[in-house]
Amino acid sequence: RREVSSPRAHMGRRETIFRLAKGFRGRSKNCWSLALRRVQKGLQYAYAHRRLKKREARAVQIQQINAGAREYGISYSRLIRGLYLADIGLNRKMLSVLARQEPYSFRAIVEEAKKGLRVSVLGVEQVDAGSGAQRVADS
């Protein structure tokens, strides 16, 4: 059995548990032993789901970026690689906002990513349409 410093501290702990158990079903809201177990489990779920919420948000952002990128003929993975090669430091959250709300800005970013991929694969920065001359990129 646990030593309690004062009856007041003991009542404070019980009040806290019952306050956290408010809204639970059945005896879990007003029976001490059940409320204690349900509140502890509820706090465990809350801890885990705070992390799960971030994970799910990132997955949704990636889906939105992928959908936006495929409209312009590039996959998500190639877009991210192209952004890295083009030295564009936008995070996924901002990219998903641009894909949803600013399609013209997103298209410009996609074009820069495509250019970055072309430079890395071909080693060619630009092809002049008139003369057919190519400028070699500095690697």
Backbone torsions as a table, in degrees:
resi	resn	phi	psi	omega
1	ARG	NA	143.2	-175.4
2	ARG	-87.4	136.5	176.8
3	GLU	-76.9	135.2	178.7
4	VAL	-111.6	130.5	-175.7
5	SER	-66.7	-37.8	179.2
6	SER	-154.3	155.2	177.0
7	PRO	-60.7	-29.1	-179.3
8	ARG	-65.2	-42.7	178.9
9	ALA	-63.8	-39.3	179.2
10	HIS	-62.5	-45.4	-179.7
11	MET	-67.1	-33.5	178.5
12	GLY	-63.7	-40.1	179.1
13	ARG	-66.5	-43.0	179.4
14	ARG	-63.3	-42.6	179.5
15	GLU	-62.1	-40.0	179.3
16	THR	-62.9	-45.5	-179.5
17	ILE	-63.7	-45.6	-179.6
18	PHE	-67.0	-33.2	176.8
19	ARG	-66.2	-40.3	177.7
20	LEU	-70.3	-25.9	-178.7
21	ALA	-85.3	-1.9	-178.3
22	LYS	-60.9	130.8	-179.7
23	GLY	97.2	-7.8	177.5
24	PHE	-72.3	160.4	-177.5
25	ARG	-90.9	152.0	174.7
26	GLY	65.4	-145.9	-177.7
27	ARG	-76.2	-6.2	-178.6
28	SER	-64.4	-15.9	-179.0
29	LYS	-93.6	-17.8	-175.0
30	ASN	-135.6	0.6	175.8
31	CYS	-103.6	121.1	-170.2
32	TRP	-53.7	-50.9	-174.4
33	SER	-66.7	-38.3	178.7
34	LEU	-72.0	-42.3	-179.3
35	ALA	-61.6	-41.7	-179.2
36	LEU	-60.3	-47.1	180.0
37	ARG	-65.1	-43.5	-177.6
38	ARG	-67.9	-37.4	179.1
39	VAL	-67.1	-43.2	179.1
40	GLN	-61.6	-42.8	179.0
41	LYS	-66.5	-39.4	178.5
42	GLY	-62.4	-38.4	177.6
43	LEU	-67.9	-34.1	175.6
44	GLN	-64.9	-44.2	177.8
45	TYR	-61.7	-41.7	-179.6
46	ALA	-61.9	-42.5	179.0
47	TYR	-61.2	-47.7	-177.8
48	ALA	-66.7	-40.8	-174.5
49	HIS	-75.8	-20.9	172.5
50	ARG	-64.0	-36.3	177.0
51	ARG	-76.8	-38.0	179.6
52	LEU	-63.7	-35.2	179.4
53	LYS	-61.6	-41.0	178.6
54	LYS	-66.4	-40.7	-179.7
55	ARG	-63.8	-43.7	-179.6
56	GLU	-68.3	-36.5	178.4
57	ALA	-63.4	-41.4	178.6
58	ARG	-64.4	-39.7	179.0
59	ALA	-62.9	-41.3	178.7
60	VAL	-65.3	-41.1	178.4
61	GLN	-60.9	-42.3	179.8
62	ILE	-64.3	-39.5	177.6
63	GLN	-63.2	-40.4	-179.9
64	GLN	-67.4	-41.5	178.2
65	ILE	-64.4	-42.8	-179.6
66	ASN	-61.1	-44.4	179.6
67	ALA	-63.2	-43.6	179.4
68	GLY	-65.9	-39.9	-178.4
69	ALA	-67.7	-38.8	-178.3
70	ARG	-67.7	-23.5	174.0
71	GLU	-63.9	-26.3	-179.4
72	TYR	-107.2	17.0	170.3
73	GLY	78.7	32.3	177.8
74	ILE	-142.6	145.9	179.2
75	SER	-84.4	166.2	-179.1
76	TYR	-59.7	-47.1	-175.2
77	SER	-64.9	-38.6	178.5
78	ARG	-71.4	-33.7	176.3
79	LEU	-61.7	-48.6	-178.6
80	ILE	-62.8	-41.7	177.4
81	ARG	-63.9	-42.5	178.9
82	GLY	-64.2	-38.2	177.5
83	LEU	-64.0	-39.5	178.1
84	TYR	-63.8	-44.9	-178.6
85	LEU	-68.8	-32.9	179.6
86	ALA	-82.9	-0.6	179.3
87	ASP	59.8	45.9	175.5
88	ILE	-105.7	119.3	-172.0
89	GLY	-102.3	49.2	176.6
90	LEU	-89.1	137.3	178.0
91	ASN	-83.3	170.4	-174.7
92	ARG	-66.6	-33.0	179.5
93	LYS	-63.3	-45.8	179.9
94	MET	-68.1	-37.9	177.9
95	LEU	-62.1	-39.3	-179.4
96	SER	-69.3	-36.4	176.5
97	VAL	-64.2	-43.9	178.4
98	LEU	-64.0	-40.4	-179.6
99	ALA	-62.8	-36.8	-179.3
100	ARG	-80.1	-45.6	-166.5
101	GLN	-106.3	-22.7	-176.1
102	GLU	-129.4	73.7	-174.6
103	PRO	-63.3	-32.9	-179.8
104	TYR	-70.1	-40.7	176.7
105	SER	-64.8	-41.4	-179.9
106	PHE	-63.7	-39.1	179.7
107	ARG	-62.7	-40.7	178.5
108	ALA	-62.1	-39.3	178.0
109	ILE	-65.5	-41.6	178.7
110	VAL	-62.1	-41.8	179.6
111	GLU	-63.6	-39.0	177.0
112	GLU	-65.0	-38.9	178.2
113	ALA	-65.2	-40.6	177.6
114	LYS	-63.1	-40.1	178.5
115	LYS	-64.0	-41.0	177.4
116	GLY	-61.8	-38.8	177.2
117	LEU	-66.8	-43.0	179.7
118	ARG	-60.4	-42.7	-179.0
119	VAL	-63.6	-41.5	-177.4
120	SER	-72.0	-35.6	-177.0
121	VAL	-79.9	-48.3	-174.7
122	LEU	-90.8	-21.3	-174.3
123	GLY	72.5	15.3	-177.4
124	VAL	-116.3	128.4	-177.8
125	GLU	-82.2	-40.7	-172.7
126	GLN	-156.9	146.6	175.0
127	VAL	-116.5	122.4	176.8
128	ASP	-79.0	127.2	-176.1
129	ALA	-66.8	-38.9	-174.5
130	GLY	-71.7	-51.6	-172.2
131	SER	-96.3	-18.2	-178.0
132	GLY	78.4	9.0	-179.5
133	ALA	-78.2	145.8	-179.7
134	GLN	-117.5	141.2	173.4
135	ARG	-100.5	128.7	-179.8
136	VAL	-83.1	132.1	-179.2
137	ALA	-76.6	146.8	175.4
138	ASP	-77.5	118.2	-179.6
139	SER	-110.2	NA	NA
